Amino acid sequence: MMKSNHIDRPFIQAGIVLGVGLGGFVDGIVLHQILQWHHMLTSAGFPATSIRNMEVNMVADGLFDATSWVITVMGLALLWGAKKQKELPPVRTFIGSLTIGWGSFNLVEGIIDHHILGIHHVRSGPNQIAWDLAFLAFGAVLVVIGWLLVRSGKRKPVVE
């Protein structure tokens, strides 16, 4: 009988969901709060030019962070459920799945919020399209690196 890599699937799924949530936290904490490059609605009629607009953006940023928190908790719940597996996957498999999740967050959020809806940009101004494309490129690189890590962590089928 052959064991397959299916035993790693619950850990990979948990890692991807957890990576999406953590990627949202990195975006919210670093770009919204620390660097203050943008807030959720700065390009949707609420530029950071008045107290009222900042209040609206703080609520939107808070909802964004709350969503990131819920997704992170979902990833932890999936990870908790995966712990019943008798074998843990290689660490690089789990790190790779986290990286895929973070990159996926960047790609989805970047395409939807920056390009389709245009509700904010990574950094508004004369080079905003370059910043938005760099954000997408970074997300794509994370997905590829994550995929390579997951792939390199695959176990060889064992014949019993």
N, C-alpha and C positions, 0 to 999 in steps of 0.2 A: 504494500500500500504506500502511496506517495503522499507526504505532507506537502502542502503548497504554501505559498506566501499569503494565503487568505487569512491566516492567523494574525497578520499584521494590519489587516484592513481596518478593524475598529480603532487602532491606535492612529493610523493615518487619517481617518475621518475626523477623529477627535482633534488631532494636531492641526488639520486644515481649518476647522471651525474656530479653534482657539487662536490660531494665527490671524484669522480675519478680525476677531475681536481685539487682539493685541495690536494689530496694524491700525485699527481705528483709534485706539488709545494713543499710539505714537503720533498719528496725525493730529488728533485733538490737543494733546499736551504740547507737542513741539511746535507745530505750525500755527495753531490757534492761540495757545496761551503763552508759551515762552517767547517765540519769535514774533508773534502777533502779525503774521503776514496776511492772514485772512481769517474771516469768521464764516459761518455757514451761509449767510445771506448778504455778504458785502457787495456782490455784483447783481443782486436781485432787488435793488431799490433801497437797500439799507446800508450805505457805505458808513464806515466808522467815523462819521463827521459830527455826530451829535449824541447826547446822552440817550435820547429816545432810541436811536438806531442801535446804539451799543446794547441797550436793554433787550431789544428784539433779538440781536445776535447772541447775547448771553443765553437767552432762553433756547434759541435754536442750537447753539453749541452744547448746552446742557442736555437737550433731547438726543443729540448726536452721541454724546458721551454715555448717556443712559442706554442707548441702543448698543453701543460697543460693549458696555458692561453685561447686558443681557446675552449677547453673542458669546462673550467670554465665559459666562456661567454655563451656557449651553455646551461649550467646548469642554469645560471641566466635568460636566455631567456625563458627556460621552466618554471622556477619559476614565472617569470613575467606573462606568459600565464596562470599559475595555479591560479593566484590571483583573477581571475573572479569567483572562487568558492565562494559561500555565506558563507561557514564555513571553518575555518582553521582546519587542523588536530591537534591533541595534539602535543605539542612540542617534546615529546619523539619519535613520529612517524617520524618527520622531522630529528631529530638528529640521529635516527636509520638509516634512509636512507642515510644520509651523511656518516655514519660509514660503511655501506655496500659498498658504492662507494669507500671509501678509501681502505678498505680491498680488494675489487675487483681489484683496481689498483695494489696493492702489489702482488696479486696472478698472474695476467696476466703478469705484467712487470717482476716479478721474474721468472716465468716459461719460458717466451720467451727470455728475455735478459740474465738471469743468467744461465739457463740450456739448452735451445734449441740452441740459437745463441752463447752463451758464450762470448758476447761482453764486459761484465764487470761482476764483482762480488761485493757483498755488501762491503766486505773488503778482498782484495787479500792477499794471504799468506798461511801459513800452515793450518789454520783453515777456509779457505774460504768456504768450503762446509757447515760447521756448521753455519756460518754467513748467507749464502744463504737460508739454511733450516729454520733458525730462522726468517728471513724476511718473508718466506712463512707462517710459523706458526703464526706470528703476523698478517698477512693478513687474515688468516682463523679465528683467534680469533675475529678480527674486524668484519668480516662478520657475525659470530654467534651472537656477542653482538648486532650488528645492527639489525639483524633479530629479536632477542628477544625484542629489544626496539620497533620496528615497530609492532610486534605482540601484545605487551602489550598496545600499543596505539590504537588498533582497537576498533572501536565503536561497541556497541551492536546494532543490527538492531532494528529500531524503527517502530512500527506499527502505521500508520496514519489512 
